Amino acid sequence: MIEPLHSLDDLVPGQAWDLGTLALGREEVLAFASRYDPQYFHLDAEAARESLFGELVASGLHTLSAVFGHVIRSGLITGISIGGNRIDSQWPAPLRPDEEIAVRAEVAEIRPSRSGRRLGVAKMRYTARRVADGVVVLDAVVTHFLRR
């Protein structure tokens, strides 16, 4: 169980948490792609053989959404999060349906509000690695507004 943060002031650059694992099932991958990212390599296993990936892969947008949802459900920042305004993401390797990934959160930067308000900005790096081989499938830096 992750201990929830109570304030931006609880954070220190370099601090990190392992938040457990998740997997995106084949039907979930197809449903997301069908609705939000209908590219053939996310929808059609046969056609995907001719793609850059050579097989059916999850949408990077789906991977990002699933990891972000996992972070929020972990409870780590839920009590202090008041929004955000930026996500810089990379997908260095593909995620195949049903592959388990391990999620990690790390504090990259902290800036208390200069306006005197009881909030601040935290840049958090979220990484997801395939459990089977340790390869990173998502590296995202998210800018959060957090209560102090």
ROMARMI-391382 format. One record per residue (C-alpha): residue in one letter; x, y, z. Coordinates in steps of 0.5 Angstrom, whole numbers, plus 2048, in hexadecimal, padded with zeros to 3 digits. Each point is the difference from the previous one (the first is absolute). Layout:
N
aXYZ
...
# end
This chain:
148
m800800800
i8038077FE
e800805805
p7FC8067FE
l8038077FF
h7FD805805
s8048067FC
l8058037FB
d804801806
d8017F8801
l8048007F9
v8078007FF
p8037FF7F9
g8037F97FF
q7FA7FD804
a7FD7FA7FD
w7FB7FB801
d7FE7F97FC
l7F98007FF
g7FF7F97FE
t7FE7FD7FA
l7FA8007FA
a7FF7FD7FA
l7FB8027FA
g7FC7FA7FD
r7FF7FF7F9
e7F9802800
e802806804
v8058027FB
l7FB7FF7FA
a7FB804803
f804806802
a8038007F9
s7FA7FF7FC
r7FD806804
y806805801
d8067FE7FC
p7FE7FC7FA
q8067FE7FD
y8017F97FC
f8057FE805
h7FC801806
l7FA7FC7FD
d8027FB7FB
a8057FA802
e8007FE7F9
a8028077FD
a804802806
r8057FA7FD
e8028057FB
s801806804
l806803804
f7FE7FC806
g7FF7F97FC
e7FA7FE805
l7FA803803
v802806805
a7FD804805
s7FF8077FF
g805805803
l7FA804802
h7FD7FA803
t8067FE804
l801808803
s7F8800802
a8017F9803
v806802804
f7FD807802
g7FA7FC803
h8047FB803
v804806804
i7FA804802
r7FD7F9802
s8067FF805
g7FE805804
l807804800
i7FE8077FE
t7F87FF800
g7FF804806
i8048067FE
s8008007F8
i7FC8067FE
g8027FF7F8
g8058017FB
n8028037FA
r8057FC7FC
i8027F97FF
d8077FE7FC
s8007F97FE
q8047FB7FC
w7FF7F97FE
p8067FD7FF
a7FE7F97FF
p7F97FD7FE
l7FB7FD805
r7FD7FA7FD
p7F97FD803
d8007FD807
e807802801
e801801808
i803807801
a803803806
v7FF807802
r805805804
a7FF807802
e806805801
v800807802
a8048047FB
e7FF807802
i7FC804805
r7FE807800
p7FC804806
s7FB8057FD
r803807800
s7FA803801
g7FF7FE807
r7FB7FB7FF
r8007FA803
l8017FC7FA
g8067FE7FC
v8037FC7FA
a8037FA800
k8027FC7F9
m8007F9801
r8037FB7FC
y7FC7F97FF
t8037FA7FC
a7FD7FA7FE
r8047FA7FF
r7FF7F97FD
v8007FB806
a8037FB7FB
d8068037FE
g800807804
v8008047F9
v7FD807801
v7F98017FC
l7FE807803
d804805803
a7FC806801
v801807804
v7FA803803
t7FF807803
h7FB7FF806
f7FD806804
l8007FD807
r7FE803807
r805802805
# end
